[in-house]
Amino acid sequence: MFKYLQVALKNLLRRRFRTFLTVLGIAIGISMLFSFMAFSKGYEASMRQELNRLGAHMLAIAKGCPYEATALIMHGGVIEDYLTVEDVARIKEMPNVQNAVGMFMNLLVVPHGKSIVIFGMNEESFAMRPWWTVRGTKFVDANSVILPEVMATAMGLDIGGIYRLPGVEREFVISGLLEKTGTQDDQFIYLPLLTAQEIFNATGKVTSIAIQLEDLSLVQQVVDSVESLPDVQAITMSQVLATAQTLMSSAQAMINSIVVIAVVISALGVMNSILMSVFERTREIGMMKAVGASQSDIISLVWIESVLLSLTGGVLGILASLGGGRLIEPLIRGVIPFAPLGDLLVFDLEMVFISLFSALLLGLIAGAYPAIRASQLSPMEAIRSE
């Protein structure tokens, strides 16, 4: 076997540039496969982590499109229909509801600038976010504001400073800074609930109600109770995840198609390279058979060449994905709707084994026809060939 390996390696190095191009094609295909598996795992894990950090078991929103609800929950957005503070009170009184907190979330469109997400919250809202660490104090009065620390640092502001809300003729005193969470929370401006409602002329209105349950096994009963209220729909966290995954399905289908095409092209490249190598060595193969090489010897030799190409390309493709994954993550966020803020690419050993096995399988399949063709050459005809 070691002798076959030496001969195969020597044959591949005869045409270095062709070998390089073939390995490059395989590396691209395997890199795409490896990265896609990492993305699928990372996206779902990040989405679950982000939803778990919401601190609520379900949400109540005005009846409408579930995609709008996902937009609101994951990244903030505008939902034209509101619930009322009376709805919050009714839900609090329902069986199996531990707590219900009204939240107000809306976009403040700033002329010639980036829109700002305003998050209105009250004292109970902080209990829904146990992972938060606020430096300073919570809201002191209606003119208090809590800024994400990363945002305040970028603007050169600190506790006690004055924050002027763009587009609103109003100044706020920074009462606290939210330490970095690594989630979408680092992108919002936090105001007292009544103040946020006032800014958007929505006094007594909320965009959603976060609900904590006493017994998760009775979630459907609470859903039915909430949806018995006029123009209210309930959405569980599992439904939000399902909705986000539905939004991802079209993108995943496209990525799957591209990966399959890339792998097929890689296989054709290997087959073409090995066939060319067989044609160039027809006389050599004929002489090998003339001095006693069996068909299985020829098949093994050609197959080893094919597998060497594929595994080399596979290893390089995996290394490229591991090294360049963080570079392409911003590009992924630009085209994927509702991308969570956690790591979108998560690698593990299982993916490495699957990718290497795929490269091995690609080499065996792509090398099958050239190997069989080479083994069937007639020694006399092969020796006579130019």
Sequence and secondary structure as in RCSB ss.txt:
>XXXX:A:sequence
MFKYLQVALKNLLRRRFRTFLTVLGIAIGISMLFSFMAFSKGYEASMRQELNRLGAHMLAIAKGCPYEATALIMH
GGVIEDYLTVEDVARIKEMPNVQNAVGMFMNLLVVPHGKSIVIFGMNEESFAMRPWWTVRGTKFVDANSVILPEV
MATAMGLDIGGIYRLPGVEREFVISGLLEKTGTQDDQFIYLPLLTAQEIFNATGKVTSIAIQLEDLSLVQQVVDS
VESLPDVQAITMSQVLATAQTLMSSAQAMINSIVVIAVVISALGVMNSILMSVFERTREIGMMKAVGASQSDIIS
LVWIESVLLSLTGGVLGILASLGGGRLIEPLIRGVIPFAPLGDLLVFDLEMVFISLFSALLLGLIAGAYPAIRAS
QLSPMEAIRSE
>XXXX:A:secstr
 HHHHHHHHHHHGGGHHHHHHHHHHHHHHHHHHHHHHHHHHHHHHHHHHHHHTT  SEEEEESS HHHHHHHHHH
    S  EEHHHHHHHHTSTTEEEEEEEEEEEE  TTS  EEEEEE HHHHHT TT  EEE S  STTEEEEEHH
HHHHHT  TT EEE TTSS EEEEEEEE   SSGGGGEEEEEHHHHHHHTT TTEESEEEEEES GGGHHHHHHH
HHTSTTEEEEEHHHHHHHHHHHHHHHHHHHHHHHHHHHHHHHHHHHHHHHHHHHHTHHHHHHHHHTT  HHHHHH
HHHHHHHHHHHHHHHHHHHHHHHHHHHHHHHHHHHSTT  SS S    HHHHHHHHHHHHHHHHHHHHHHHHHHH
T  HHHHHH  
